Amino acid sequence: MVAELTKCIRTNLDCADLCETTGRILSRHTGYDANLTRATLEACRTACASCADECEKHTMHEHCAVCAAACRRCEDACAALLATL
């Protein structure tokens, strides 16, 4: 069913890349740039929301349901962290 899930797969990969980058930036033990951190978290939150929205269209596939739930948790975590900046 790859043809039906092309957009979903692309969105998953884009989201994974942004999540990895965000994690790397946030885990550095040096000073941080608040503007860059905020922009990175916003991008990650947006990617997670888009990914969850797309995966929720395909919940008949168990992996899409799991992905959507994980993306919503990450979206919430980014929003919570943004609220502290």
N, C-alpha and C positions, 0 to 999 in steps of 0.2 A: 504493500500500500504506500510505497514511497512517493508515488506521484501525487496522491491525495495529501500527503503530509509534508510536502516540500517547504511550504511557508513555515510550518511548525518546526521542522528540523532547523531551518535557517535561523528562526527566532531563538530556538534553544541554544544554538551555537553562539550567536551574538550575545545572549544573556550570560552564558557561561564565561565568555571572554571578559565581559565587563565585571562580572562577580569576582573572577580571579584577579583582575587588575585592582579592583577596589580593595580586596583583601590584602594584596601586597602593599598597597599604599598605606592602608590603615595599620598594618603590622610593623611598620618601620619604627625603630626605637630612637628616632632622632626627632628633632622639632618638626612641626608640620605647618603647612600653609593653609590657613582656614578657608580661603577662597577656593583653592584647589581641592581640598577635602570635601567641601560643600558641593562643588560641581561634580566630583566623582561620585559622591553618594546619591546625588540627584539622578545622574546618568544610570547608576545601578538600580535605583528604585524604579525609574522609568522602564528600563529593560526588563526587570522582574515583573512589573505590571503587564507589559506587553506580552511577555512569555506566558504568564498565567492566563491572560485573556485568550491567547491562541490555544493553549493546551486544554482549557476548559471547553473548547469546541469539540474536543476529541476524547472525552472521558470514557468512551467505550473501550479505549486502549488503557490498560492499567498504568502503563508507564507515563501516559499523559496526565492521568489523575494525580499520580505521585509527584510529577514535575510541577503541576499547577499548585499543589499544596506547598511544596518547597519554595516556589517562587513567591507565593503570598507571604510566607514567613520571612523571607529575605527582604521583601518590599517593606514589611512592617518594621523589621530591624533597622533598615536604612532610615525610615521615617523617624523612628525613635532616636537614633543617633543624631540625625539632623536637628531634632528639637533641642538637643543639648548644646549645639554649637552657637 
